[in-house]
Amino acid sequence: MSADPWTGDGAALMSSRRERAPLVWILKGRGAGDYAQLQLLARALAVESVTKQLVFRSWELLLHAFPHPSLAALDRAASDPLDPPWPDLVLTAGRRNEMVARWIRNASGGRARLVHVGRPWSNPAWFDLVVSNRQYLLGAAGNVIVNELPLTDLTEASLVGQRAAWGARWAKLPHPWTVVLVGGDSGPLVFTPDKARELARQINARIARTRGSVLVTTSGRTPTRSADALLATLESPAFVHRWPSRDENPYFGLLACGDEFVVTADSMSMLAEACATGKPVYLFDFSDEARGWRARSAYRWKPFVHRMAMSLGPSRMRRDLRRIHHALLDSGRIRRLDAQDDGAMSSAAPIGADDLTRTVERVRALLNR
């Protein structure tokens, strides 16, 4: 029976380990932005990966009161199997996946390296590497990277093919093309129908000045009633992709073709990707404080739970989107949609351009140990 190169001793075993391609698992939960970052990291590492779709029961949050990792809240029948051979590297993001990642490491006899992207609810010391960014109140440490923005590899070159394909479909629409990327409820932010109508009114005013076209996509977080209000208030939108849809997802086509972007304040991934295009980006801030909206939305269940977690939980669990908003606004990289000054926007390079390179170097170092 051959020895396991991960547990044996000697030069021959170490050589075998180096020659074998690493086995990488990506834990996929509900967050599309999280999964996109994990896929990106695997591509940048130039490794083949296996995605493990995970589905959880509604009471999953309760398990975080206990330190021992467990699969108790995992819906095993609806999820992909978690069986040997165990991976060398686990890429994970999101609270729900943390317990599973730590369980896999225990099952592998401690062999699997864990890389968590985003904000960990578990103690950061329980991961080999945490890849965080400015929106979280997590300080840099030996196993913690704090990037400026969520990871993205979008470049002018990477969007050329999308621009050709989608640009042909929209060729008859007058320029400039204002792409509107609509998120939704997130933490303390509640995207109500009133806020959706205000977004539409601001876009209408902008299009009246530019005489261009509006290309809109909603997302999985956009509430149905708010999407209805937005689309009913928009004046003659030229293209609409409403989630969910059986039509081909135009997201990267929109990024490739947009002359300017309007992004709702809830999604850091959409904001980072819009900034990566090098085109003007406008922020629609729909926090209750931004325009004096009635604060009753803050007393809904999810915002209430978020406020309690932010006030009572440890600092590593806290999130403040304004840290990224302010950094981008102060640098001139983005502007508020309702800003009075509509002069030329700064052409400064996107903040965090080296984040992916730095992150890949750290993860490769883990694999080479």
C-alpha positions as CSV (number, residue, x, y, z in Angstrom):
1,M,0.0,0.0,0.0
2,S,1.5,3.3,-1.0
3,A,2.3,6.0,1.6
4,D,0.2,9.2,1.7
5,P,2.6,12.0,0.5
6,W,0.8,14.4,2.9
7,T,1.5,12.5,6.0
8,G,4.7,10.5,5.2
9,D,8.3,11.6,5.8
10,G,11.3,11.9,3.6
11,A,12.4,13.6,0.3
12,A,10.6,11.1,-1.9
13,L,7.3,11.8,-0.2
14,M,7.8,15.5,-0.4
15,S,8.6,15.2,-4.1
16,S,5.4,13.2,-4.7
17,R,3.4,16.0,-2.9
18,R,4.9,18.6,-5.2
19,E,4.2,16.7,-8.4
20,R,0.6,16.0,-7.5
21,A,-1.9,18.7,-8.6
22,P,-3.7,20.1,-5.6
23,L,-7.3,19.1,-5.0
24,V,-9.3,22.3,-4.5
25,W,-12.9,22.5,-3.3
26,I,-15.0,25.7,-3.6
27,L,-17.9,25.8,-1.1
28,K,-20.9,27.4,-2.8
29,G,-23.7,29.0,-0.8
30,R,-26.3,31.5,-1.6
31,G,-24.2,34.6,-2.3
32,A,-23.5,35.0,-6.0
33,G,-20.9,37.7,-5.4
34,D,-19.1,35.4,-2.9
35,Y,-19.1,32.5,-5.3
36,A,-17.8,34.7,-8.1
37,Q,-14.8,35.7,-6.0
38,L,-14.0,32.1,-5.1
39,Q,-14.1,31.1,-8.8
40,L,-11.9,34.0,-9.6
41,L,-9.4,33.0,-7.0
42,A,-9.3,29.5,-8.3
43,R,-8.7,30.7,-11.9
44,A,-6.0,33.1,-10.7
45,L,-4.3,30.2,-8.9
46,A,-4.4,28.2,-12.2
47,V,-5.8,25.2,-10.4
48,E,-8.7,22.9,-11.2
49,S,-11.5,23.1,-8.7
50,V,-14.6,21.2,-7.7
51,T,-17.6,23.2,-6.6
52,K,-19.6,21.8,-3.7
53,Q,-23.1,23.3,-3.6
54,L,-24.4,23.6,0.0
55,V,-27.9,24.0,1.2
56,F,-28.7,24.8,4.8
57,R,-31.6,24.5,7.2
58,S,-33.1,27.7,8.5
59,W,-31.7,27.4,12.1
60,E,-28.1,27.2,10.9
61,L,-27.2,30.5,12.7
62,L,-27.7,28.8,16.1
63,L,-24.6,26.5,15.5
64,H,-22.3,29.5,15.7
65,A,-23.0,29.7,19.4
66,F,-20.8,26.5,19.7
67,P,-17.1,26.4,18.8
68,H,-17.1,22.8,17.5
69,P,-17.7,22.5,13.7
70,S,-20.7,20.5,12.7
71,L,-22.7,19.5,9.6
72,A,-25.9,19.4,11.7
73,A,-27.5,22.3,9.9
74,L,-26.5,21.1,6.4
75,D,-29.3,19.7,4.3
76,R,-27.3,16.6,3.2
77,A,-29.9,15.4,0.7
78,A,-30.0,18.8,-1.2
79,S,-26.2,19.4,-1.0
80,D,-23.3,17.9,-2.9
81,P,-21.6,15.0,-1.1
82,L,-18.6,15.7,1.1
83,D,-16.5,12.5,0.9
84,P,-12.8,11.5,0.5
85,P,-10.5,12.1,-1.1
86,W,-10.3,15.3,1.0
87,P,-9.1,18.5,-0.6
88,D,-5.7,20.2,-0.1
89,L,-7.4,23.6,-0.2
90,V,-10.9,24.8,0.6
91,L,-12.1,28.2,-0.7
92,T,-15.1,29.5,1.2
93,A,-17.1,32.6,1.9
94,G,-20.2,33.5,3.9
95,R,-21.2,32.6,7.4
96,R,-23.1,29.5,6.4
97,N,-20.1,27.8,4.9
98,E,-17.7,28.3,7.8
99,M,-18.8,25.4,9.9
100,V,-18.6,23.1,6.9
101,A,-15.1,24.3,5.9
102,R,-13.8,23.7,9.4
103,W,-15.5,20.3,9.5
104,I,-13.7,19.3,6.3
105,R,-10.4,20.2,7.8
106,N,-11.1,18.0,10.8
107,A,-12.2,15.2,8.5
108,S,-9.0,15.5,6.5
109,G,-6.9,15.1,9.6
110,G,-5.9,18.7,9.6
111,R,-4.5,18.5,6.1
112,A,-6.9,20.8,4.2
113,R,-5.9,24.5,4.1
114,L,-8.8,26.9,4.6
115,V,-9.1,30.2,2.8
116,H,-12.1,32.3,3.8
117,V,-13.1,35.3,1.7
118,G,-14.9,38.2,3.4
119,R,-15.9,38.5,7.0
120,P,-15.5,35.5,9.3
121,W,-18.1,34.9,12.0
122,S,-15.7,32.3,13.5
123,N,-12.4,33.2,15.1
124,P,-10.0,34.2,12.2
125,A,-7.4,32.1,13.9
126,W,-9.3,29.0,12.8
127,F,-8.5,29.7,9.1
128,D,-5.2,29.5,7.4
129,L,-6.0,32.7,5.5
130,V,-8.8,35.3,5.7
131,V,-9.1,37.6,2.6
132,S,-11.0,40.6,3.9
133,N,-11.6,44.1,2.6
134,R,-12.2,47.6,3.7
135,Q,-15.9,47.3,4.4
136,Y,-15.2,45.0,7.4
137,L,-13.7,46.1,10.7
138,L,-11.1,43.3,10.7
139,G,-7.5,44.3,11.2
140,A,-4.6,42.9,9.1
141,A,-2.7,40.1,10.9
142,G,-0.4,37.2,10.1
143,N,-3.2,35.2,8.5
144,V,-5.5,38.1,7.5
145,I,-5.2,40.3,4.4
146,V,-7.3,43.5,4.2
147,N,-7.8,44.5,0.6
148,E,-9.3,47.7,-0.6
149,L,-12.2,46.1,-2.5
150,P,-13.7,42.7,-3.2
151,L,-11.6,40.7,-5.6
152,T,-12.1,41.2,-9.3
153,D,-10.1,40.4,-12.4
154,L,-12.1,42.5,-14.9
155,T,-9.9,44.3,-17.4
156,E,-10.5,46.0,-20.7
157,A,-9.0,42.9,-22.4
158,S,-11.2,40.5,-20.5
159,L,-14.3,42.3,-21.7
160,V,-13.6,42.5,-25.4
161,G,-15.5,39.4,-26.4
162,Q,-18.5,40.4,-24.3
163,R,-18.5,43.9,-25.9
164,A,-18.6,42.5,-29.4
165,A,-21.4,40.0,-28.6
166,W,-23.7,42.2,-26.6
167,G,-22.9,45.5,-28.3
168,A,-24.3,44.0,-31.5
169,R,-27.6,43.3,-29.8
170,W,-28.0,46.9,-28.5
171,A,-26.5,48.6,-31.5
172,K,-29.6,50.6,-32.4
173,L,-29.8,52.2,-28.9
174,P,-28.5,55.8,-28.7
175,H,-25.4,56.5,-26.7
176,P,-24.4,57.1,-24.0
177,W,-25.5,53.8,-22.4
178,T,-26.3,54.3,-18.7
179,V,-26.1,50.8,-17.1
180,V,-28.0,50.5,-13.8
181,L,-27.0,47.7,-11.5
182,V,-29.7,47.1,-9.0
183,G,-29.1,45.2,-5.7
184,G,-31.5,45.2,-2.8
185,D,-31.8,44.6,0.9
186,S,-28.5,44.0,2.7
187,G,-27.9,44.4,6.4
188,P,-29.2,47.8,7.5
189,L,-30.1,48.8,3.9
190,V,-33.7,48.2,2.9
191,F,-34.5,48.8,-0.8
192,T,-38.2,49.9,-0.4
193,P,-40.5,50.7,-3.3
194,D,-40.2,54.4,-2.4
195,K,-36.4,54.2,-2.7
196,A,-36.8,52.4,-6.0
197,R,-39.0,55.1,-7.4
198,E,-36.5,57.7,-6.2
199,L,-33.7,55.8,-8.1
200,A,-35.9,55.8,-11.2
201,R,-36.5,59.5,-11.0
202,Q,-32.9,60.3,-10.7
203,I,-32.1,58.2,-13.7
204,N,-34.9,59.8,-15.6
205,A,-33.4,63.2,-14.9
206,R,-30.0,62.0,-16.0
207,I,-31.2,60.5,-19.3
208,A,-33.1,63.7,-20.0
209,R,-29.7,65.5,-20.0
210,T,-27.6,62.8,-21.8
211,R,-30.3,61.8,-24.3
212,G,-28.9,58.3,-24.2
213,S,-30.3,54.8,-23.2
214,V,-30.9,53.0,-20.0
215,L,-29.8,49.3,-19.6
216,V,-31.0,47.8,-16.3
217,T,-30.5,44.6,-14.5
218,T,-31.9,43.6,-11.1
219,S,-30.4,40.9,-8.9
220,G,-31.4,38.1,-6.6
221,R,-31.6,40.6,-3.6
222,T,-34.0,43.0,-5.4
223,P,-37.5,42.8,-3.7
224,T,-40.3,42.1,-6.1
225,R,-42.3,45.1,-5.1
226,S,-39.3,47.4,-5.4
227,A,-38.4,46.0,-8.9
228,D,-42.0,46.7,-9.9
229,A,-41.8,50.3,-8.6
230,L,-38.5,50.9,-10.3
231,L,-39.5,49.7,-13.7
232,A,-42.9,51.4,-13.6
233,T,-41.3,54.7,-12.8
234,L,-38.4,54.5,-15.3
235,E,-39.3,56.4,-18.5
236,S,-38.7,54.3,-21.6
237,P,-36.0,51.9,-20.4
238,A,-34.1,50.6,-23.5
239,F,-33.2,47.2,-22.0
240,V,-34.3,45.4,-18.9
241,H,-33.1,42.1,-17.4
242,R,-35.2,41.2,-14.4
243,W,-34.0,38.4,-12.1
244,P,-34.9,35.6,-12.1
245,S,-35.0,35.0,-15.8
246,R,-34.5,32.2,-18.2
247,D,-32.8,34.6,-20.7
248,E,-29.1,34.7,-20.9
249,N,-27.5,36.7,-18.1
250,P,-26.3,40.0,-19.7
251,Y,-24.3,41.1,-16.6
252,F,-20.8,41.0,-18.2
253,G,-22.1,42.4,-21.4
254,L,-23.4,45.4,-19.5
255,L,-20.0,45.8,-17.8
256,A,-18.4,45.6,-21.2
257,C,-20.7,48.0,-23.0
258,G,-21.7,50.6,-20.5
259,D,-20.6,54.2,-21.1
260,E,-21.4,55.0,-17.4
261,F,-22.8,53.1,-14.5
262,V,-25.2,53.6,-11.7
263,V,-24.8,51.1,-8.8
264,T,-26.9,50.8,-5.7
265,A,-25.0,51.2,-2.4
266,D,-25.6,47.6,-1.1
267,S,-23.3,45.6,-3.4
268,M,-19.6,46.0,-3.0
269,S,-19.0,43.4,-5.7
270,M,-21.0,45.3,-8.3
271,L,-19.3,48.5,-7.3
272,A,-15.8,47.0,-7.6
273,E,-16.6,45.5,-11.0
274,A,-18.1,48.8,-12.3
275,C,-15.0,50.6,-11.1
276,A,-12.8,48.1,-12.8
277,T,-14.2,49.1,-16.2
278,G,-12.6,52.5,-16.0
279,K,-15.9,54.2,-16.9
280,P,-17.7,56.8,-14.7
281,V,-19.6,55.3,-11.8
282,Y,-22.4,56.9,-9.8
283,L,-23.5,55.6,-6.4
284,F,-27.2,55.5,-5.4
285,D,-27.1,55.7,-1.6
286,F,-30.4,54.4,-0.3
287,S,-29.5,54.4,3.4
288,D,-32.2,55.9,5.6
289,E,-29.8,58.7,6.6
290,A,-28.9,59.6,3.0
291,R,-32.1,61.5,2.1
292,G,-34.1,61.5,5.3
293,W,-36.2,58.5,4.3
294,R,-38.6,57.4,7.0
295,A,-36.6,55.1,9.2
296,R,-39.4,52.7,9.8
297,S,-37.7,50.2,7.4
298,A,-34.8,50.0,10.0
299,Y,-37.2,48.2,12.4
300,R,-37.8,45.3,10.1
301,W,-36.5,42.0,11.3
302,K,-33.3,41.7,9.2
303,P,-32.1,45.3,9.8
304,F,-32.9,44.9,13.5
305,V,-30.9,41.6,13.7
306,H,-28.0,43.3,11.8
307,R,-27.9,46.2,14.3
308,M,-27.9,43.9,17.2
309,A,-25.0,41.8,15.7
310,M,-23.0,45.0,14.9
311,S,-23.5,46.4,18.4
312,L,-23.0,43.2,20.4
313,G,-20.8,41.1,18.3
314,P,-16.9,41.2,18.2
315,S,-15.4,43.8,15.8
316,R,-14.4,41.2,13.3
317,M,-18.1,40.6,12.5
318,R,-18.9,44.3,11.9
319,R,-19.5,45.7,8.5
320,D,-19.6,49.3,7.4
321,L,-20.1,49.8,3.7
322,R,-19.4,53.5,4.1
323,R,-15.7,52.8,4.5
324,I,-15.5,51.8,0.8
325,H,-18.0,54.4,-0.3
326,H,-16.0,57.2,1.3
327,A,-12.7,55.9,0.0
328,L,-14.0,55.8,-3.6
329,L,-15.8,59.2,-3.3
330,D,-12.8,60.9,-1.7
331,S,-10.5,59.6,-4.4
332,G,-12.9,60.9,-7.1
333,R,-13.3,57.4,-8.5
334,I,-17.1,57.5,-8.0
335,R,-19.7,60.2,-7.5
336,R,-23.1,60.3,-5.9
337,L,-25.9,60.0,-8.4
338,D,-27.6,63.1,-6.9
339,A,-24.5,65.2,-6.9
340,Q,-25.1,68.7,-8.2
341,D,-21.7,69.0,-10.0
342,D,-21.9,66.9,-13.2
343,G,-18.5,67.8,-14.6
344,A,-15.9,65.4,-15.9
345,M,-15.2,62.5,-13.5
346,S,-11.6,61.7,-12.4
347,S,-9.9,59.0,-14.5
348,A,-7.9,57.8,-11.6
349,A,-7.1,54.0,-11.6
350,P,-9.4,51.9,-9.6
351,I,-8.5,51.5,-5.9
352,G,-7.2,48.1,-5.0
353,A,-5.7,47.2,-8.4
354,D,-3.1,44.9,-6.8
355,D,-5.4,43.1,-4.4
356,L,-5.8,40.0,-6.5
357,T,-2.0,39.6,-7.1
358,R,-1.3,39.9,-3.4
359,T,-4.0,37.5,-2.5
360,V,-2.9,34.8,-5.0
361,E,0.7,35.0,-3.7
362,R,-0.5,34.4,-0.2
363,V,-2.7,31.4,-1.2
364,R,0.1,29.8,-3.3
365,A,2.4,30.1,-0.3
366,L,-0.1,28.0,1.7
367,L,-0.1,25.3,-1.0
368,N,3.7,25.3,-1.1
369,R,4.2,24.7,2.6
